[in-house]
Amino acid sequence: LLLRRCVGEPFALLPEQSRFELAVRFGPQFQDWLKKAGGFREYVITGCVTDICVLQFASTLQAYIHQHNLDSIVTVAANAVDTFDAPNHPKKEFHEFALTLMKQYGINVVEEYVC
């Protein structure tokens, strides 16, 4: 998760372990951190398993932003997220479906993110 206060300013990076923790339970600690650190203009989400972790975290963060009337954007870089291939889980279909859902949720899905 990359965090940026304003366009053109440097990013802060939230480590993978922290992102997993947040995606699983968007807990009170993260909500407290958002309130204290707040003021981020953009949240850029990257990661693996587009249709599970990325989708859940991005949609939950988007809902939180709307609930609290924050002036922030959630962005997902399509070329920086991916999912897996397995029986009954065709990689390309699930990846594209998750990106489409995120777009419908109002999340800014871009093909490639350039800092």
C-alpha positions as CSV (number, residue, x, y, z in Angstrom):
1,L,0.0,0.0,0.0
2,L,1.5,3.3,-1.1
3,L,0.2,6.4,0.7
4,R,0.6,10.0,-0.7
5,R,-0.7,13.2,0.9
6,C,-0.7,15.2,-2.4
7,V,0.0,14.6,-6.0
8,G,3.7,15.1,-6.6
9,E,4.7,14.4,-3.0
10,P,6.7,11.3,-2.0
11,F,5.0,8.1,-1.0
12,A,5.0,6.2,2.3
13,L,5.0,2.4,2.0
14,L,3.0,0.1,4.2
15,P,4.7,-3.3,4.4
16,E,3.1,-6.5,2.9
17,Q,2.6,-8.0,6.4
18,S,0.6,-4.9,7.5
19,R,-1.5,-5.0,4.3
20,F,-2.4,-8.6,4.9
21,E,-3.4,-7.8,8.5
22,L,-5.5,-4.9,7.3
23,A,-7.2,-6.8,4.5
24,V,-8.2,-9.6,6.9
25,R,-9.6,-7.4,9.6
26,F,-9.5,-3.6,8.9
27,G,-9.3,-3.4,12.6
28,P,-9.5,-0.6,15.1
29,Q,-5.7,-0.1,15.1
30,F,-5.7,0.8,11.4
31,Q,-8.8,3.0,11.8
32,D,-7.0,4.8,14.7
33,W,-3.9,5.1,12.5
34,L,-5.9,6.6,9.6
35,K,-7.4,9.2,12.0
36,K,-4.0,10.2,13.3
37,A,-1.9,10.0,10.1
38,G,-4.9,11.1,7.9
39,G,-4.7,13.6,5.2
40,F,-3.6,11.1,2.5
41,R,-4.9,12.1,-0.9
42,E,-4.3,8.8,-2.5
43,Y,-4.0,5.1,-1.5
44,V,-2.4,3.0,-4.2
45,I,-3.0,-0.7,-3.7
46,T,-0.7,-3.4,-5.1
47,G,-0.5,-7.0,-4.1
48,C,-1.5,-10.6,-4.9
49,V,-4.8,-12.3,-5.2
50,T,-6.8,-9.6,-6.9
51,D,-10.1,-11.3,-6.3
52,I,-9.6,-11.8,-2.6
53,C,-7.1,-9.7,-0.6
54,V,-6.9,-6.8,-3.0
55,L,-10.7,-6.6,-3.7
56,Q,-11.6,-6.9,0.0
57,F,-9.1,-4.3,1.2
58,A,-9.7,-1.8,-1.6
59,S,-13.5,-2.0,-1.2
60,T,-13.3,-1.7,2.6
61,L,-11.0,1.2,2.4
62,Q,-13.3,2.9,-0.2
63,A,-16.3,2.4,2.1
64,Y,-14.4,3.9,5.0
65,I,-13.4,6.9,3.0
66,H,-17.0,7.5,1.9
67,Q,-18.4,6.9,5.4
68,H,-16.0,9.5,6.9
69,N,-16.4,12.0,3.9
70,L,-12.6,12.0,3.3
71,D,-11.1,13.7,0.3
72,S,-9.1,10.6,-0.8
73,I,-8.8,8.3,-3.8
74,V,-8.3,4.6,-3.7
75,T,-6.2,3.5,-6.8
76,V,-5.5,-0.1,-7.9
77,A,-2.8,-0.6,-10.5
78,A,-3.9,-3.5,-12.6
79,N,-0.4,-4.4,-13.6
80,A,0.7,-4.6,-10.0
81,V,-2.0,-7.0,-8.8
82,D,-2.6,-10.6,-9.8
83,T,-4.3,-13.8,-8.8
84,F,-3.7,-17.6,-9.2
85,D,-4.8,-20.3,-11.6
86,A,-6.5,-23.4,-10.1
87,P,-9.4,-25.7,-10.8
88,N,-12.6,-23.7,-10.8
89,H,-10.5,-20.5,-10.5
90,P,-9.4,-19.4,-14.0
91,K,-6.8,-16.7,-13.3
92,K,-7.6,-14.3,-16.1
93,E,-11.4,-14.4,-15.5
94,F,-11.2,-13.9,-11.7
95,H,-8.6,-11.1,-12.1
96,E,-10.7,-9.2,-14.7
97,F,-13.9,-9.8,-12.7
98,A,-12.3,-8.3,-9.5
99,L,-11.0,-5.3,-11.4
100,T,-14.5,-4.7,-12.9
101,L,-16.1,-4.9,-9.4
102,M,-13.6,-2.4,-8.0
103,K,-14.4,0.0,-10.9
104,Q,-18.1,-0.4,-10.1
105,Y,-17.3,0.4,-6.4
106,G,-15.8,3.7,-7.6
107,I,-12.2,2.6,-7.1
108,N,-9.7,4.2,-9.5
109,V,-8.4,1.2,-11.5
110,V,-5.6,2.0,-13.8
111,E,-3.6,-0.2,-16.2
112,E,-0.3,1.0,-14.9
113,Y,0.6,3.4,-12.1
114,V,3.5,5.8,-12.7
115,C,4.9,7.7,-9.7
